[in-house]
């Protein structure tokens, strides 16, 4: 079984999915972390050509797990969970994720991962491209200002020099790229439940979505 949450960057997908997974004892799948991991590897390999990078990806041993709501990513035995959260990775992830072959690599990994168990996953095209037959679909929205504030509060904890304006522009750019890419653009699935979090507290949105899940799926 798979529940998916799609939406633009900074709309609260990951934190929401983690908390719902915790409260309902579900397994959490962070698709964004997978794209960040691929982007991190691309940067670490000095931005190779797409063909060179795909050859590298095919030889990588990628492992993921979720413990206490923390989605861990390990590549060739090295834990890169913290490294993929850098601002540098954030600035390049939409560029890397826009490549159809990269999306195919990540999508196949996710489809294989959820073959057993009950998962909740967050991303941008899960309900439309990756899991079109998901048991339940959400689409989270929030204003650009609200999303920027959330991302800034998160980023400043690890990078005190990060600028609010830098994060806002990064989100604006990612929105444009994600919504206009040729391969699986960001869009709401027709059967998705829309949740606007702009004026909702974190607990309010969690309770709203858990109520929907319990009513529809009896979890």
C-alpha positions in Angstrom: 0.0 0.0 0.0 1.2 3.5 -0.8 0.0 6.9 0.2 1.6 9.8 -1.7 2.0 13.5 -1.0 2.9 15.8 -3.9 3.5 19.5 -4.0 6.0 22.3 -4.7 9.3 22.7 -2.7 8.8 23.9 0.8 5.1 23.1 1.0 5.8 20.8 4.0 5.6 17.4 2.3 8.5 15.7 3.9 7.9 16.9 7.5 4.2 16.0 7.1 4.9 12.6 5.7 7.4 11.8 8.4 5.0 12.7 11.2 2.1 10.8 9.7 4.4 7.8 9.3 5.3 8.1 12.9 1.7 8.4 14.2 0.3 5.7 12.0 3.3 3.4 12.1 3.9 3.5 8.4 7.2 3.3 6.5 8.4 6.7 5.1 9.8 7.1 1.6 11.5 10.4 0.9 11.7 10.8 -2.9 13.3 14.2 -2.6 16.2 12.7 -0.6 16.8 10.3 -3.5 17.0 13.1 -6.0 19.3 15.0 -3.6 21.5 12.0 -3.3 21.8 11.7 -7.1 22.5 15.4 -7.3 25.2 15.1 -4.6 26.9 12.3 -6.5 26.8 14.4 -9.8 28.4 17.3 -8.0 31.0 15.1 -6.3 32.0 13.7 -9.6 32.6 17.2 -11.0 29.4 17.5 -13.0 30.0 14.8 -15.7 28.0 14.5 -18.9 24.7 12.8 -18.6 25.9 9.6 -20.3 29.0 9.4 -18.0 26.9 10.0 -15.0 24.3 7.3 -15.9 27.2 4.8 -16.3 28.4 5.8 -12.8 24.8 5.5 -11.3 24.4 1.9 -12.7 27.5 0.8 -10.7 26.4 2.6 -7.4 25.1 0.6 -4.5 22.3 2.7 -3.2 20.7 1.8 0.1 17.9 3.6 2.1 16.2 3.1 5.4 13.8 5.0 7.7 14.4 4.9 11.5 12.6 7.2 13.9 11.3 9.3 10.9 14.8 9.8 9.6 15.3 8.8 6.0 18.9 7.6 5.7 20.7 7.4 2.3 23.9 5.3 2.0 25.9 5.1 -1.2 28.7 2.5 -1.5 28.7 2.1 2.2 29.0 5.8 2.9 26.2 7.6 4.8 25.4 10.8 2.9 22.2 11.7 4.7 23.5 15.0 6.1 25.6 15.9 3.0 22.6 15.9 0.6 20.9 18.7 2.6 23.5 21.4 1.7 22.4 24.6 -0.1 24.7 23.7 -3.0 22.7 20.5 -3.6 19.4 22.4 -3.3 20.5 24.8 -6.0 21.2 22.0 -8.5 18.6 19.3 -7.7 15.9 20.5 -10.0 18.4 20.7 -12.9 19.5 17.1 -12.3 16.0 15.8 -11.6 14.7 17.2 -14.9 16.6 14.6 -16.9 14.2 11.8 -18.0 16.9 9.1 -17.5 17.6 10.3 -13.9 13.9 10.2 -13.1 13.6 6.7 -14.6 16.4 5.5 -12.3 14.9 7.0 -9.2 11.4 5.9 -10.0 12.3 2.3 -10.6 14.2 2.3 -7.3 11.1 3.6 -5.5 8.7 1.1 -7.2 10.9 -1.7 -6.1 11.3 -0.4 -2.6 7.5 -0.4 -1.8 6.8 -3.9 -3.0 6.4 -5.0 0.6 4.9 -3.0 3.4 2.7 0.1 3.9 4.4 3.4 2.8 3.8 7.1 2.8 5.9 9.0 0.3 6.4 12.6 -0.7 7.5 14.1 -3.9 6.4 16.1 -7.0 5.1 13.6 -9.5 4.3 10.5 -7.3 0.6 10.6 -7.9 0.8 11.3 -11.6 3.9 9.5 -12.9 5.4 7.1 -10.3 2.4 5.7 -8.5 -0.7 6.6 -10.5 -2.6 3.8 -8.8 -1.7 4.9 -5.3 -4.2 4.1 -2.6 -4.5 7.7 -1.6 -3.1 10.9 -3.0 -2.6 14.4 -1.4 -1.4 17.6 -3.1 0.0 20.1 -0.6 0.1 23.8 -1.4 1.4 27.0 0.3 2.2 30.5 -0.7 5.8 31.3 -1.8 6.3 33.5 1.3 5.2 30.7 3.7 7.4 28.2 2.0 10.4 30.5 2.0 10.0 31.1 5.7 9.9 27.4 6.4 13.0 26.7 4.3 14.9 29.6 5.9 14.2 28.4 9.4 15.4 24.9 8.4 18.5 26.1 6.5 19.8 28.6 9.0 20.3 25.9 11.6 23.1 24.4 9.6 24.2 27.5 7.6 24.0 30.7 9.6 25.0 32.8 6.5 22.2 31.7 4.3 20.1 34.5 3.0 16.2 34.7 3.0 16.3 36.2 -0.5 18.5 33.5 -1.8 16.1 30.8 -0.6 13.1 32.6 -2.0 14.7 32.9 -5.4 15.8 29.3 -5.3 12.2 28.2 -4.6 10.8 30.4 -7.3 13.3 28.9 -9.8 12.5 25.4 -8.7 8.8 26.0 -9.1 9.4 27.1 -12.7 11.7 24.2 -13.6 9.5 21.6 -11.8 6.3 22.8 -13.5 7.8 23.2 -17.0 10.1 20.2 -17.3 9.3 17.8 -20.2 9.6 14.7 -18.1 6.9 14.3 -15.5 6.2 17.9 -14.6 4.8 19.0 -11.2 1.0 18.9 -11.3 -1.9 17.8 -9.2 -3.3 14.4 -9.9 -7.0 14.6 -10.8 -8.0 12.4 -7.8 -5.7 14.1 -5.3 -7.0 15.7 -2.1 -5.7 19.3 -2.0 -4.4 20.6 1.3 -3.4 24.3 1.5 -1.0 24.7 4.5 -0.4 28.5 4.2 -2.5 29.4 7.2 -2.5 26.0 9.0 -0.3 25.0 11.9 1.7 21.9 11.5 -0.5 20.0 13.9 -3.6 21.2 12.2 -2.5 19.9 8.8 -1.4 16.6 10.3 -4.7 16.0 12.1 -6.6 16.9 8.9 -4.7 14.4 6.7 -4.7 11.6 9.3 -8.5 11.9 9.6 -8.7 11.6 5.8 -6.4 8.6 5.8 -8.3 6.8 8.5 -11.7 7.5 6.9 -10.6 6.3 3.4 -8.2 3.5 4.2 -9.2 2.5 7.7 -5.6 2.6 9.0 
